[in-house]
Amino acid sequence: MMKRGDRTVLEALSKGESVGASRFPEKLLEHLRDEHLIIATSHGSKVSYKAVNPCAIIVPPGGPEMTRAGQVEAFGDSKIYRTRSCPGFPVNSYEPVRSVLGGRSLIIYPCPGTFLFISDWQEFRIPEDVIVIGVENMENFRMVRRQKYLFEHLCAPILFVSRYPQSTDLVSWLESIPNRYIHFGDLDLAGINIFLTEFQCHLGSRASFFIPRDADERLSRGSRDRYDSQLARFESLSAPDPRLEFLISLIHKHHRGYDQEGFI
């Protein structure tokens, strides 16, 4: 049944408002993400969502609760919370990357201002020498050409991927391939925690966190508010990787966090 909380969230999204993750009923959030109707934005450890197109958000008619029949009439699907019409994840590259999708050759080299979406991800394979870089922020993901300077030292083909819209598809695909994975995100405690709990725990030693050579200088001019808002939750954060431990120590040294957008 459509509950009052679902309707309240849908009304806010249909008006173009940003809705905090804590306000979402779990099943509604899962459905809207799977259907790619919302996009996430992060502010430190806080995540909120906005409609990609507010006009596409349907607010069902009726009172506080709505029957399954009403859901079918409004949404055209009796399994609204279970159907995933578009699984997968986006990919991008500033140089041609060879791949195979469903047994057919695919060159990944989107035109500037575009990226590709891999829907049949179970059938998607790349050469073992390709380094996969997971980009946490969608703005950085869209503008990978502006950040080429950060990765030229790798001397290997690079495929950029994004975990948005959020699902387990990207991690499941990464688990199925042997490639090296680098997580490119915010230089803050929450960003490190995302890497540890959502990627490294599944990928082990072939996963690493991107730390720029000038991390100390960047953090010195980072956000104090970002650090303060995360401290209570992540004050005791630690990592088995000495490089990550060093980054954590720099964050505590400067009492600041650095937004990934600063790399663009």
Secondary structure, DSSP 8 states (H G I E B T S, - for coil): -B-HHHHHHHHHHHTT--EEGGGS-HHHHHHHHHTT-EEEEEETTEEEEEESSGGG-----SSS-B-HHHHHHHHS-TTTTT--SS--EEEE-SS-EEEEETTEEEEE---TT--EEES-GGGEE--TT-EEEEESSHHHHHTGGGGGGGTGGG-S-EEEE--TTTSSHHHHHHHHS---EEEE--BSHHHHHHHIIIIIHHHGGGEEE---TTHHHHHHTSBHHHHHHHHHHHTT---SSHHHHHHHHHHHHHT-BB-GGGG-
